[in-house]
């Protein structure tokens, strides 16, 4: 059994093709919204982002979607054993097939992003990490339909895919409201972008975020962001 202990919850990663990673925890700790009451986590994996959001937004109900059955079962157990269990639900389905009556104030995803790249030899990890050509178009179209008028979509992606998604979003009346350029350290170029999309026009805010200040030494910014979650801080 592989348990990752956070300050307010534990995450069992058993059977999950994609385990807890920096992208996911950065997204879970960073996404912003004044007061969401309904949140959707697309491709929840272990459920870690949904759990982080349940901790951050105590008035919100969080719905999670996961295409991989084993991961969905593990995430459901992680939800059930958490202090936030009454506000967390999961559905084992693809986002294409997902139907829900209400709209969401906040939609988040740490999606697969290796479009047309070499597939992983392990099939399930391939599903978790790779996307076909139409995936992002489908994801944005579906998300725009599920998004409340004042809602936000937050994603974390490599630069190339983030630019692609921003272009797709314009076709669905979604504007880029915030972009955070994530760097390993001060000497490295951006390797991920966190982007926030909103309906209608938006005034763009841009920032840089650095993970390390030296070898194996996290920046103060990183520690402050994750201090409510990581036992080490």
C-alpha positions as CSV (number, residue, x, y, z in Angstrom):
1,X,0.0,0.0,0.0
2,X,1.3,3.4,-1.0
3,X,0.0,6.2,1.3
4,X,0.9,9.8,0.9
5,X,0.1,11.7,4.2
6,X,-1.0,15.3,4.1
7,X,-1.8,17.4,7.1
8,X,-5.6,16.9,7.0
9,X,-6.0,13.8,4.9
10,X,-4.2,10.7,3.5
11,X,-4.0,9.6,-0.1
12,X,-3.7,6.0,-1.0
13,X,-2.1,5.7,-4.5
14,X,-2.6,1.9,-4.8
15,X,-3.5,1.0,-8.4
16,X,-3.3,4.5,-9.8
17,X,-1.5,4.9,-13.0
18,X,-0.6,8.5,-12.3
19,X,0.6,9.1,-8.8
20,X,0.7,12.3,-6.8
21,X,3.0,14.8,-8.6
22,X,4.1,18.4,-8.5
23,X,1.6,19.5,-11.2
24,X,-1.4,18.3,-9.3
25,X,-0.5,19.7,-5.9
26,X,0.5,23.1,-7.4
27,X,-2.9,23.2,-9.1
28,X,-4.8,22.2,-6.0
29,X,-3.0,24.8,-3.9
30,X,-3.2,27.6,-6.4
31,X,-6.6,27.7,-8.1
32,X,-8.6,30.8,-7.1
33,X,-12.3,31.6,-6.6
34,X,-14.0,33.9,-4.2
35,X,-16.6,31.4,-2.9
36,X,-17.3,28.3,-5.0
37,X,-20.1,26.1,-3.9
38,X,-19.9,23.5,-6.8
39,X,-16.5,22.3,-8.1
40,X,-15.7,19.7,-10.8
41,X,-12.3,17.9,-10.9
42,X,-11.8,16.3,-14.3
43,X,-9.5,13.2,-14.3
44,X,-9.2,13.1,-10.6
45,X,-6.7,10.2,-10.4
46,X,-5.9,9.6,-6.7
47,X,-8.4,12.3,-5.8
48,X,-5.7,14.6,-4.4
49,X,-6.7,17.8,-6.1
50,X,-10.4,17.3,-5.1
51,X,-9.3,16.7,-1.5
52,X,-7.1,19.8,-1.5
53,X,-10.0,21.8,-2.8
54,X,-12.4,20.3,-0.2
55,X,-9.9,21.5,2.5
56,X,-9.5,25.0,0.9
57,X,-13.2,25.7,0.2
58,X,-15.3,24.4,3.1
59,X,-18.6,25.5,1.6
60,X,-18.1,23.7,-1.7
61,X,-19.3,20.3,-2.9
62,X,-16.7,18.7,-5.1
63,X,-17.6,16.3,-7.9
64,X,-14.8,14.2,-9.5
65,X,-14.7,12.3,-12.8
66,X,-12.2,9.5,-13.6
67,X,-12.1,7.3,-16.7
68,X,-9.9,4.6,-15.1
69,X,-11.9,2.2,-13.0
70,X,-9.1,1.2,-10.6
71,X,-8.1,4.9,-10.0
72,X,-11.8,5.8,-9.5
73,X,-12.2,3.1,-6.9
74,X,-9.1,4.3,-5.1
75,X,-10.1,7.9,-5.2
76,X,-13.6,7.0,-3.8
77,X,-11.9,5.3,-0.8
78,X,-9.7,8.3,-0.3
79,X,-12.8,10.5,-0.3
80,X,-14.7,8.2,2.1
81,X,-11.8,8.1,4.6
82,X,-11.4,11.9,4.6
83,X,-12.9,14.5,6.9
84,X,-14.6,15.9,3.8
85,X,-16.4,12.8,2.7
86,X,-19.8,14.3,2.8
87,X,-18.8,16.9,0.2
88,X,-16.9,14.6,-2.2
89,X,-18.4,12.4,-4.9
90,X,-16.9,10.6,-7.8
91,X,-18.2,9.1,-11.0
92,X,-16.3,6.5,-13.1
93,X,-16.8,7.8,-16.6
94,X,-15.1,9.8,-19.3
95,X,-15.7,13.6,-19.3
96,X,-17.3,13.1,-22.8
97,X,-20.0,10.9,-21.2
98,X,-20.4,13.0,-18.0
99,X,-23.8,14.5,-17.5
100,X,-24.8,16.8,-14.6
101,X,-27.9,18.9,-14.1
102,X,-26.2,21.9,-12.4
103,X,-23.3,24.1,-13.5
104,X,-20.0,24.5,-11.7
105,X,-18.4,27.6,-10.2
106,X,-15.0,26.1,-10.6
107,X,-13.7,23.4,-13.0
108,X,-10.2,22.1,-12.6
109,X,-8.0,19.5,-14.4
110,X,-4.5,18.2,-14.5
111,X,-5.2,16.6,-17.9
112,X,-3.2,14.2,-20.1
113,X,-1.1,16.3,-22.4
114,X,1.3,14.2,-24.6
115,X,-0.8,14.7,-27.8
116,X,0.6,12.4,-30.6
117,X,3.7,11.7,-28.6
118,X,5.2,8.3,-28.1
119,X,2.7,6.2,-26.1
120,X,3.6,4.8,-22.7
121,X,4.2,1.0,-22.8
122,X,1.9,0.7,-19.9
123,X,-1.6,1.1,-21.3
124,X,-3.2,2.6,-18.2
125,X,-0.5,5.1,-17.7
126,X,-0.8,5.9,-21.4
127,X,-4.5,6.8,-20.9
128,X,-3.6,8.9,-17.9
129,X,-0.9,10.9,-19.6
130,X,-1.7,11.0,-23.3
131,X,-4.4,12.7,-25.3
132,X,-5.5,12.4,-28.9
133,X,-5.8,15.3,-31.2
134,X,-9.4,16.1,-30.4
135,X,-9.1,15.8,-26.6
136,X,-8.5,19.5,-25.7
137,X,-11.3,20.7,-28.1
138,X,-13.6,18.2,-26.4
139,X,-12.4,19.2,-22.9
140,X,-12.9,22.9,-23.4
141,X,-16.3,22.5,-25.2
142,X,-17.6,20.2,-22.5
143,X,-16.2,22.4,-19.7
144,X,-17.7,25.6,-21.2
145,X,-21.1,23.9,-21.1
146,X,-20.7,22.9,-17.5
147,X,-19.4,26.2,-16.4
148,X,-21.6,28.8,-14.5
149,X,-21.6,32.3,-16.0
150,X,-19.2,33.7,-13.4
151,X,-17.3,30.4,-13.2
152,X,-13.6,29.7,-13.8
153,X,-11.7,26.8,-15.5
154,X,-8.2,26.2,-14.1
155,X,-5.8,23.9,-15.9
156,X,-2.1,23.0,-15.7
157,X,-0.3,22.2,-18.9
158,X,3.0,22.3,-20.8
159,X,3.5,25.6,-22.7
160,X,2.7,24.2,-26.1
161,X,-0.6,22.6,-25.0
162,X,-1.5,25.7,-22.9
163,X,-1.2,27.9,-26.0
164,X,-3.3,25.4,-27.9
165,X,-6.0,25.4,-25.2
166,X,-6.1,29.2,-25.1
167,X,-6.7,29.3,-28.8
168,X,-9.5,26.7,-28.6
169,X,-11.1,28.5,-25.6
170,X,-11.7,31.6,-27.8
171,X,-14.1,29.6,-29.9
172,X,-16.3,29.0,-26.8
173,X,-16.3,32.7,-25.6
174,X,-13.7,31.8,-22.9
175,X,-10.9,34.3,-22.2
176,X,-7.6,33.9,-20.5
177,X,-7.9,35.6,-17.2
178,X,-4.7,34.4,-15.5
179,X,-1.5,32.7,-16.5
180,X,1.2,31.5,-14.1
181,X,4.5,30.6,-15.7
182,X,6.1,27.7,-13.7
183,X,9.8,27.3,-13.6
184,X,12.1,24.8,-11.9
185,X,14.3,27.6,-10.8
186,X,15.4,31.1,-11.8
187,X,17.7,29.8,-14.6
188,X,15.2,27.6,-16.3
189,X,12.5,28.5,-18.9
190,X,8.8,27.9,-18.2
191,X,8.0,24.2,-18.3
192,X,4.3,24.4,-17.2
193,X,1.6,27.0,-17.3
194,X,-1.4,27.2,-15.0
195,X,-4.1,29.0,-16.9
196,X,-7.5,30.4,-15.8
197,X,-10.3,30.8,-18.3
198,X,-13.5,32.8,-17.8
199,X,-16.6,33.5,-19.9
200,X,-16.6,36.8,-21.8
201,X,-13.8,39.3,-21.6
202,X,-11.1,39.3,-19.0
203,X,-8.1,41.4,-17.9
204,X,-5.1,39.2,-18.0
205,X,-2.9,38.7,-15.0
206,X,0.5,37.0,-15.4
207,X,3.0,35.8,-12.9
208,X,6.1,33.6,-12.6
209,X,6.4,30.8,-10.0
210,X,9.7,29.1,-9.1
211,X,9.9,25.7,-7.4
212,X,13.6,25.5,-6.4
213,X,16.0,28.2,-5.2
214,X,18.9,25.7,-5.3
215,X,19.5,21.9,-5.7
216,X,16.7,20.1,-3.7
217,X,15.9,23.4,-1.8
218,X,12.4,24.6,-2.4
219,X,11.7,28.4,-2.7
220,X,9.9,30.1,0.2
221,X,7.1,30.8,-2.3
222,X,6.7,27.0,-2.8
223,X,6.7,26.3,0.9
224,X,4.2,29.0,1.7
225,X,1.9,27.7,-1.0
226,X,1.9,24.1,0.3
227,X,2.3,24.7,4.0
228,X,-1.3,23.9,4.7
229,X,-0.9,20.5,3.1
230,X,2.6,19.1,3.3
231,X,3.8,17.7,6.6
232,X,7.3,19.0,6.0
233,X,6.2,22.6,6.2
